[in-house]
Amino acid sequence: MSDLKYEHKPVLLNEVLNGLNLRPGGYYVDCTFGRGGHSEAILQRLDKHGRVLAIDKDPDAIGSFRDQLAEEPRLQLVQGSFTMLEHLLAREMIEKVDGVLFDLGVSSPQFDNPCRGFSFQRDGILDMRMNPEIDISAAEWLNSAKENEIVDVLHRYGEERYARRIAKKIVNERINNPVQGTVQLADLVKSECPVNRNSDKHPATKTFQAIRIFINQELDELKNVLSQVINVLSPGGRLLVISFHSLEDRIVKRFIRQESRGDHYPPELPVSHELLQPRLKAIGKAIRPTRDEIDQNPRARSAVLRIAERCPT
């Protein structure tokens, strides 16, 4: 894969490679293949016995590399949700793996393609689906959802202070002018948000984030797959999650903390740590990109990497 050209640099690459504690003949899962940067770097450090299973919802990501990857026998690339993790490994008759990586959020090619509707930097169709072949688009939902439903999504997934004003504006606007484009939605949001001169973020940033998370059920899928990771990691295997906003990071942090505590006993019982049988242990503290990386890749600025290791059973 070394001759492939990638459209973006993978975030926290060196930290990921170190955090995985790679074994040359190990089996690793890249649950968010994107444009393959992390998978490529992992494969470069594996021997002929090593393997990588890569998963991605986006048919564009799969299609971009299907022909090139046909020559890489150590990599299997699958289109689908990472919630299929246990199923896919069972299908390959793999009981345990040595590492599982998640690089959550939207990839640079998805942001940069106006036809995908993830960004308001250039006008495009308001789609926002990771897999545009299934479910409903953001535009379809916005033009049919009740006002209170929109308010709830903006509050819950975007922590948007002006959610009610924005939702009311959308519902009133769509009566005569259905919300179809990214710039159209961004302008609607901007018209309802007071100017914040202390922030360099566009007023529509939280709204776009909230709708995208909702449309793709991102937080629910993350919760679903984390419990599967526990079942497939071998003792000493590593879980790595790169998140890009507080809601994702909160889920990951709580999951690692809960699994590091082990079984629950009444607080009055004198139980040793060994008897609690924790299933994970946190490895270090949260890791963030350096200033140099942020300067080279501004989209890395909000990235947070958390690492945990499967405890012996």
C-alpha positions in Angstrom: 0.0 0.0 0.0 3.0 2.3 0.2 2.4 3.7 -3.3 -1.1 4.9 -2.6 -1.8 8.6 -2.4 -4.0 9.7 0.4 -6.1 12.9 0.4 -5.5 13.7 4.0 -3.0 13.0 6.7 -4.3 10.6 9.5 -4.7 12.3 12.8 -2.3 11.5 15.7 -0.6 8.8 13.5 2.5 8.3 15.6 0.5 8.2 18.8 -1.8 5.6 17.4 1.0 3.4 16.2 2.7 3.6 19.6 -0.6 3.1 21.5 -1.5 0.0 19.6 1.7 -1.7 20.9 1.9 -3.5 17.5 3.0 -7.1 17.2 4.4 -8.0 13.7 2.1 -11.0 13.4 -0.9 -9.5 15.1 -4.5 -9.0 13.9 -5.9 -5.5 14.0 -9.2 -3.8 13.2 -9.5 -0.3 11.8 -13.2 0.4 12.3 -13.1 3.7 10.4 -11.0 3.2 7.3 -11.7 6.6 5.7 -8.9 7.0 3.2 -6.7 4.3 4.7 -3.9 6.3 6.3 -4.0 4.5 9.7 -4.4 1.1 8.0 -1.5 1.7 5.7 0.8 2.7 8.5 -0.2 -0.3 10.6 0.4 -2.7 7.7 3.9 -1.2 7.2 4.8 -2.5 10.7 3.3 -6.0 10.3 5.1 -9.0 8.8 3.6 -11.4 6.3 1.5 -13.1 9.0 -0.1 -9.8 10.3 -3.6 -8.9 9.3 -5.9 -5.8 9.3 -9.6 -5.8 9.0 -10.9 -2.4 7.9 -14.5 -1.3 8.0 -16.2 1.8 6.6 -19.8 2.9 6.0 -19.0 5.1 3.1 -19.1 3.4 -0.3 -16.8 6.1 -1.7 -14.1 5.2 0.8 -14.4 1.5 -0.2 -14.6 2.2 -3.9 -11.6 4.5 -3.9 -9.2 1.7 -2.9 -10.9 -1.6 -3.9 -8.7 -2.1 -6.9 -5.4 -1.1 -5.3 -6.1 -3.2 -2.2 -6.6 -6.3 -4.2 -2.8 -6.6 -4.2 -2.6 -6.4 -0.4 -3.5 -9.9 0.9 -3.0 -8.9 4.5 -5.9 -6.4 4.4 -9.6 -7.1 4.2 -11.8 -4.1 3.5 -15.5 -4.3 4.3 -18.3 -1.7 3.7 -20.7 -1.5 6.6 -21.2 -0.1 10.1 -18.6 -0.9 12.7 -21.5 -2.2 14.8 -20.9 -5.4 12.7 -17.6 -6.0 14.4 -18.4 -9.2 16.2 -20.3 -10.6 13.2 -17.5 -9.8 10.8 -14.8 -11.4 13.0 -17.0 -14.5 13.6 -17.5 -14.8 9.8 -13.7 -14.8 9.4 -13.4 -17.3 12.3 -11.4 -14.8 14.3 -12.0 -15.2 18.0 -9.6 -12.5 19.4 -7.7 -9.5 18.0 -4.7 -7.5 19.2 -6.1 -4.0 18.7 -9.1 -2.1 17.6 -8.9 1.5 16.4 -11.7 4.1 15.9 -11.1 7.5 14.2 -14.6 9.0 14.7 -16.3 11.8 12.8 -16.1 12.9 9.2 -13.1 12.4 7.0 -11.5 15.3 5.1 -12.7 14.0 1.7 -16.3 13.9 3.0 -16.0 17.4 4.3 -14.5 18.7 1.0 -17.1 17.1 -1.2 -20.1 19.5 -1.4 -22.3 16.7 -2.7 -22.1 15.0 0.7 -23.6 18.0 2.6 -21.3 17.8 5.7 -19.9 21.3 5.3 -21.3 24.8 4.7 -18.0 26.1 3.3 -19.3 25.4 -0.2 -22.9 25.1 -1.2 -24.2 21.6 -1.7 -27.1 19.2 -1.2 -28.0 18.8 2.5 -27.4 15.0 2.8 -25.0 14.3 5.7 -25.3 10.5 5.5 -22.1 8.5 5.9 -23.7 6.0 3.6 -25.9 7.9 1.1 -27.5 4.7 -0.1 -29.5 4.1 3.1 -31.9 5.9 5.4 -33.1 9.5 4.9 -31.0 12.6 4.2 -30.7 15.6 6.5 -32.9 17.6 4.1 -35.6 15.0 4.2 -35.6 15.0 7.9 -35.5 18.8 8.4 -38.5 19.2 6.1 -40.7 16.7 7.8 -39.7 16.7 11.5 -41.8 18.4 14.2 -40.4 21.6 15.7 -39.8 20.0 19.1 -38.0 17.1 17.5 -35.5 19.5 15.8 -35.1 21.4 19.1 -34.3 18.1 20.9 -31.7 17.1 18.4 -30.0 20.5 18.4 -29.9 20.5 22.2 -28.9 16.9 22.7 -26.2 16.5 20.0 -25.1 20.0 19.5 -25.6 21.6 22.9 -26.9 24.5 20.9 -28.0 27.4 23.1 -30.4 28.8 20.5 -31.9 25.5 19.5 -35.6 26.7 19.8 -35.1 29.8 17.8 -33.3 27.9 15.1 -35.9 25.2 14.9 -38.7 27.7 14.7 -37.0 29.5 11.9 -36.5 26.2 9.9 -40.1 25.2 10.3 -41.4 28.6 9.2 -39.0 28.8 6.3 -39.8 25.3 4.9 -43.4 26.2 4.4 -42.6 28.1 1.2 -39.0 27.3 0.7 -37.9 23.7 1.7 -34.5 23.5 3.3 -32.3 21.7 0.7 -28.8 23.2 0.7 -26.0 23.6 3.1 -25.5 27.3 2.7 -29.3 27.8 3.0 -29.3 26.1 6.3 -26.2 27.9 7.5 -27.7 31.2 6.7 -30.9 30.3 8.5 -29.0 29.4 11.6 -26.8 32.5 11.4 -29.9 34.8 11.2 -31.1 33.4 14.6 -27.7 33.5 16.5 -26.3 36.6 18.0 -22.8 37.5 16.8 -20.1 36.2 19.1 -17.0 38.3 18.4 -14.9 36.1 20.8 -15.4 33.0 18.7 -14.0 32.1 15.3 -16.6 29.3 14.8 -19.4 29.8 12.4 -22.8 30.0 14.2 -24.0 27.0 12.3 -21.2 24.6 13.4 -23.1 23.1 16.3 -26.3 22.7 14.3 -24.5 20.9 11.5 -22.8 18.7 14.1 -26.0 17.8 15.8 -27.9 17.0 12.6 -25.1 14.8 11.3 -24.8 12.9 14.6 -28.5 12.3 14.6 -28.9 11.3 11.0 -26.1 8.7 11.3 -26.9 7.6 14.9 -23.3 8.1 15.7 -23.5 8.1 19.5 -25.7 5.0 19.7 -23.5 3.1 17.3 -20.4 4.0 19.4 -22.1 2.7 22.6 -23.1 -0.4 20.7 -19.6 -1.3 19.4 -17.6 -0.5 22.6 -19.3 -3.4 24.4 -18.3 -5.6 21.5 -14.7 -4.6 21.7 -14.4 -6.1 25.2 -15.5 -9.4 23.8 -13.0 -9.5 20.9 -9.9 -8.1 22.4 -7.2 -10.6 23.5 -5.6 -10.1 26.9 -3.1 -7.2 26.4 -5.0 -6.1 23.3 -5.5 -2.4 22.9 -8.6 -0.2 22.3 -7.8 3.2 20.8 -10.5 5.9 20.1 -9.9 9.2 18.5 -12.9 11.5 19.1 -13.6 15.1 17.9 -16.2 16.5 20.2 -17.1 16.2 23.9 -20.2 14.0 23.5 -18.1 11.2 21.9 -15.2 11.6 24.3 -17.5 11.5 27.3 -18.9 8.1 26.2 -15.4 6.7 25.6 -14.1 8.1 28.9 -17.0 6.7 30.9 -16.8 3.3 29.2 -13.1 2.9 30.0 -13.6 4.1 33.6 -16.5 1.7 34.1 -14.7 -1.3 32.7 -11.6 -0.4 34.7 -13.6 -0.7 38.0 -14.7 -4.2 37.4 -17.6 -6.0 39.0 -20.0 -4.1 41.4 -20.1 -5.1 45.0 -21.8 -3.5 48.0 -19.5 -0.8 49.3 -19.3 -2.3 52.7 -17.7 -5.5 51.5 -13.8 -5.7 51.7 -13.1 -6.8 48.1 -9.6 -6.7 46.7 -9.0 -5.2 43.2 -8.2 -8.6 41.8 -11.6 -9.9 42.8 -13.3 -7.0 41.1 -12.1 -8.5 37.8 -11.7 -5.3 35.8 -11.8 -5.9 32.0 -9.9 -2.8 30.9 -7.2 -0.6 32.2 -6.6 2.9 31.0 -3.2 3.5 29.4 -2.0 7.0 30.2 -4.1 10.2 29.9 -6.0 11.6 27.0 -3.6 12.5 24.2 -4.1 15.6 22.0 -2.3 16.7 18.9 0.8 18.9 19.1 0.9 22.5 17.9 3.0 21.3 14.9 0.3 18.8 13.9 -2.5 21.4 14.3 -0.5 23.8 12.1 -0.1 21.2 9.4 -3.7 19.9 9.7 -6.1 22.4 11.4 -8.9 19.7 11.4 -6.8 17.8 14.1 -7.2 20.6 16.6 -10.2 19.1 18.5 -8.9 15.5 18.4 -8.6 13.5 21.6 -7.1 10.0 21.7 -7.9 7.6 24.6 -6.2 4.2 25.0 -7.2 1.2 27.1 -5.8 -2.3 27.4 -7.7 -5.6 27.9 -6.9 -7.1 31.2 -6.0 -10.8 31.6 -9.1 -13.0 32.1 
